[in-house]
């Protein structure tokens, strides 16, 4: 008796048909959605820098107390990140990212009813800062590398540039809204934008990996043997340590390697430097005589210059290697703190904008490298869980930085000591990334070409 051929499930056919319509472009559609999500999600968290002054003025609490809101949020993020990684492996971004949007929106709305420090710890801290990590650099790093190999740094840079575009659009409006309507109405409006835009587009369009649509990494149909063979040859030519690459990584195996811990140190020190300046920059500039509008503009311009920085450093890392790109970025933050230190004695707008350029054009580029290195060291089916643990531990830097800087200000009466500490932290991060050494495992495309030549 002749067997009847088994018909594929209708959903499978639809998926392959849909994917086949966009064999190259859908990866960039994923990047575009990530761009929008970063624009809203990351800046909902960063906007704490603008909410910081009016909350201080209204309640007259110490800076350390209010800054602790941000730090508590990152402590919660630290607890959540391993679970987010596991959730991403199981459910993908179509559930994880919208969940973060809902938490963030709810937190912003309920923050308007806060009247005690612990109220803000829960609303702006746990819900907004904690919820935003689902859709921030960390959340996107869990799945965006799946879509690209040769142009991974560029793709990550383009997606993360959304944070900069969002900053130039959101922060000037927020500062104006805070001054005219109050910080509470501003939070409510931002919450509705997130709930009505960010949540739906991720549910409808985002995808975890190209195979979900019958596609291959870097574009091409998964059934195209030529595309698959070309990609395999490209990857093989870049491998330095084949034994490492062939390991089926688990969390336990990863944490038993020195590279894992050097990477954690590099990331945690970088996050310390990044979020310390984000939280304290606006208030510091106001303290030394810069107007609130100029201070808000400076914060927004950091985001704008960060657009160029993340794309440029991301693309550059595909050519010169992740370690060199990381070094350049952390030097950007180190000199940012040097400029802030000098501003107290030499207040001038040219120094403010030099600081902005260093922070955005150079410092923000680390986000693209942040998103690329873990996938190159610990790729595999357990990558989400492994990166979740890396993120959880690394977030201690983001949690400690703003809080420690606020405490140092309260104790010393100035930011000088805190800025010196931050500069030392940048140097440690650079050293740790070279010790992690992704170049010793697999070369980026540009390095492989130089070796071949």
N, C-alpha and C positions, 0 to 999 in steps of 0.2 A: 504493500500500500504506500503510495507516494505521500510523503509528509508535506503538509502545507507550510509555507514560510511563515515565520513568526513576525508579526507586524510590530514595529516600534510603537511605544506609547505615544499618544497624541501630543502630550506635553514635550516629549523628547523631540519629536518632529518639528514642533513649533519653535523650540529653542534653537535647533540647528538651522532652521530656515531663517530665523531672526538674526542669528549670529553670522550666517553666510552673507547676509546683506551688508554687513559692516566688517569685513575681514581685517581691515587695518584700522578703521576709524574708531571703533568702539572703545579701544583702549584710551583714546583721547577724550571720548565722551565721559568715561570714568574719571579721568583727570579733571574735566570741566566741572563735574558734579562735586568732586572733592574741593575744587577751587571755591565754589560757592559756599560749601559747608564750612570750610576753613574761614572764609570771610565773616560768617556770622558766629560760628561756634567759638573760635579762638578769641575773637574780639569781645564776645560777651564776658569772657573771663578777664581779658586785659583791661576792660572798661572799669575794673575795680580801682585802677589808678586814678580815674576821674571821679569816682564815687568817694574815694578816700578823703579828700579835703572837705566836702560838704558834710559828711558823716562826722568827721572830727569837729567841725565847727558847731554842728547841732548838738552833739552829745557831750563834747568836751572831755572825752576819754583820752588816755595816753596813746601815743602812736604805736607803741608795742602792742597794746590791747587790740586796736583796730587792725593792725597789720597781721595779727594772729589769725584773723578771719581767712586770709589768703593761705597762710601756712596750714591751718587746719584742713582746708580744702585739699591741699596736696597730700596731707597725711591720709585722708580718705581715699584720694586717688591712688596712693601707694597700696592701700589695702585692696582696692578694686581692680588694679591693673592685671593681676594674674587671672582673675575671673573674666575680665574683658577679653583677654587673649584666648581663653578657653571658649568663651561665647562666640568669638569671631571664627575660630576653627569650626565650630558646630553650626552656627546660624548665619554667619556672614554679615556684611555691612548693612543689608536691608533691614535688619532688626536692631543691630548694635547702635548704629549712628542715630536713627530716629529716637531710640530710647534715651540717648544722651541729650537730644534736643528737647524732649519732654521734661526731663529732670531740670535742665537749665531754665527753660521757660517758667516752670512752676516755682523754682527758686527765686527768680527775679520778681515774680508777682508777690510771693509771700514775704519777700524782704521789705516790701513797702509797709508792712504792719509791724516791723521790728522796733523795739524800744529798749532792749537790753543787749549787752555784748553777745550773750549766748544765742540770742535770736539770729544775729548776723552770722555767727559761727555755723548755724544750721542752714540758713537760707543762701546767703552769698558764698559761704564756705563749702558746706557739704553738697548742696544741690547745684550751685552754679559752677564753682571751681571743680568740684568732684564730677559733676555731670558733663562738663565740657571736655573732660579727658577722653570720653567715648568718641568724640568727633574732632579731636585736636590732632597735633602731630603724631601722638602716640597711636590713636585709633586708626589713622590712615596708614601708618607704617605697618600695621598688621596685615594689610591686603594689597596696597598699591604696588609693592615690589613684585607681586605675582604677575603683573601685566607687562613688565618691561625687564629687559636684561641689558642690551647694548646701550640704551639711552635711559637707564634707570635714574641716574642723578638728575638729568634734565627733566624727566617726568615728575620726579618728586619735587624739584624746584618750582616747576610750573604750578603744581597743585598747591604747594605751601605758599606760593605768592598770593593766594587768595587772602591770606591774613593781612597782607599789606594793603591790598585794594580795599578790603573791608575797613581797615584803619582809617584811610583817608576819607572814606565816605561816612563812617559811623562816628568817629571821635569828634570832629568839629560840630556835627549835629548834636551829639550828646552834651558837649560843653555848653552849647547855646541853649539846649532844652533844660539842662540843669539850672542855668542862670535865670531862665524865663519861667519855666513851669515847675521846677523843683526836681530833685533826684528821684522821687517816688513815681511821678508820671513818666519820667524817662525810662525807668525800669519796666514799667507796664507796657510801653510801646515796643521796646526792644524784645520783650517776651513774646508779644503777639507776632512780630516779624519772624522770629525763630519758629514758633509753632505753626505758622501758616505757610512758610516757604521751605525752610530747611527740612522739616520732618517729611512732608509729602514727596519732595523730589528724590530723597534717598530711598523711600519705600518703593517708588515707581521705577527708578532707573539704575540704581547702583548695583554692582555685581562684585562677587568675591574674587573670582579668577576667570581668565579667558575660557577655560574649559567648560564653564557653566553655559557658555553660548556656542560651544563647538569650535572655539578659536584656539590659536596657539600664541605663546608669548611673543611679543613684538609684532603682532599682526599675522595674518595668513590663516587659512583654514587648517584645522587640525588634521585633516585627511591629506593635506598637501605634503607628500614625502620630500619634495625638494626643499620646502621651507623648514621642515623638521631636521633634515640632514644638514642644511646650512647652519642652523642654530647649534646643532651638536658639535660640528667642527669648530665653530667660533668659540664655544665654551671650552672645549678640550684644549684649544691653543692657549688659553689664558690660565689654566690650572697650574698652580705651583706645588701644592701639597695634595696629591690625589688621595692619599690615605685619609686625610681629614675630610675631604669632599665626600668620600664614599661612606662615611660614618652615618648611621641612621640616628640622628641626634634626639635625645630625650632631655628633659629638664635636669635629671640627675647627672647624665653624662656631661652636659654643658657646664654645670656649676662646679664640676671637678677639673675644669681646665683653667689655667692662668689667664687665657685670653678673655674668658667670660668676666673675670673680676677686674682686669684692666679696663675692659669696655665699660663696666659699671662705674668705675671711678671716673673715667673720661666723661661719661654722660652726666653723672650726678654733679660733678664740679661745673660743667657747662651750664646745667640748669640752675645751679646756685647763682652764677653770674647773670644769666639771662633774666630770671624772674626778680632778682633783687633790684636791678635797674628799672624794670618795668613798673614795679610797685612804688618805688620811692622817688623816681625821677621827677614826676610832676610837682610833688610837694617840695622837693629840694630846690627846683628852679624858682618856685614862688618864694621860698624862704630867702633866696639870695637877690631878690628884686625883679625877677622876670614876671611879667603880668600873667594872670591865669590863662588868658586867651593865647598868649605866645607859648606858654608851657604846654597847653593842650595841642597847639599846632605842632610843636616839636615832637610830641608823642605820635601824632598822626603822620608826620613826615618820616619818622622812623619806620612806620609801617610801609609807607610809599617806597622809600629807598630799599626797604627789605624785599620788595617785589623784585627789583633788579638783582639785589644781593643773592636771594635764594635761587633764582634762575641761573645767574652767572656762576656762582660757586658750585651749584649742582652740576651744570654742564662742564665746568672746569674739573670737577672731581672725576668725571668720566675720562679725562685726558691725563691728568697729572697724579691721580691717586687720591684715595680718601684721606690719608694721613696729612698730606700737604694741604689739601683743602680745609681740613679741620684746623690745622695750625694757623692758616691765614684768618679763619673766622674767629678763633679765640683771641688772636692778637687784636682783632677789631674790637672785641669787648674789653680787653686789657687797656687799650688806649682810650676807649670810651670813659672808663673810670678815671684815667689820668686827666682827661678833659674836665670831667665833673669836679675833680679835686682842684684844678686850676681856676675853675669858674668862680670859686668863693673869693679868691684874691684878685682875679682879673675878669670881672663880669662883663661879657660882651656878646653880642648876637653872633658874631663870626665864630666864636668859640663854641657857642651853642650848636650852630649848624655844622661845625666840624665834628662835634660829638654825635650829632644825628647821622651824619654820613658814615662815620666809623661803625656805629651801631647797626645801621640798616644795610648799607652797601656791602659791608664785610661781615660783621658779627652774625647777622641773621642767616647767612649762608650755611651755618652749621646745621640748620634744620634739614637741609637736603642730604647731608652726609649722615646725620642721625638716622634718617630713614633708609639708608642704603647699606650701611655696614653690618647690622645684625643679620640681614637676609643673606649676606655673602658669607658670613661665618657659620650660621646655624640654620641653613635652609633645610626644608623637609616638612613632613606632615605635622610635626610638633612645633613648628616655628612660632605659632601664635602663643602657645603656652610658655615657650622659652623667652620670647620677647616680653610677655606679660611679667615674668619674674624680673627681667632686666629693667623694665619700666618701673616696677614696684619699688625696687631698691633705689634706682636712680632718682625717683621722685623725692627722695629724702633731701636731695640738694635743693629742689624747688621749694620744699616745705621749710627747710632751715634758713635759706638765704634771706627772704623778706623779714621773717621773724627776728633772726639774729641781727640784722641790720637795724631794725627798729629798736631792739634792746640796746645795741651799742650806741645808738643816738641818745636814747633816754639816759644812759649811764655817763657818756662822754660829753653830751650836749652838742655834738656835731657829728657829721658823717665821715670825717677824715679817716679815723681808724677803720671804719667799715669799708671804705673804698680801697685802702691798702690790702685788707683781707681779701677783697674780691679780686684784686689784681693777682695776688698769690694763687688764688683758686684757679684762675685762667691758665697760669703756667703749669699747674699740676695736671689740668685737663689735657693740655697739649702733650705732655710727657706720657700720660697714660694711653692716649690714642696710638702713639708710636709703639708702645709696648704691646697693645692689642694686635697691631700689625696685620690688618686685612690683606696687605700686599704679599704677605708670606703664605697666604692660602690661595687667593685667586687675584689675578691682575685685572684692572679695569681695561676697557677697550683700547684706550690711548697708550697705556703702558705696554700692552701686548704688541701693538704695532711697532713700537720703538725697539722692543726685544727682537722682533722678527727682522726688522731692517738692519 
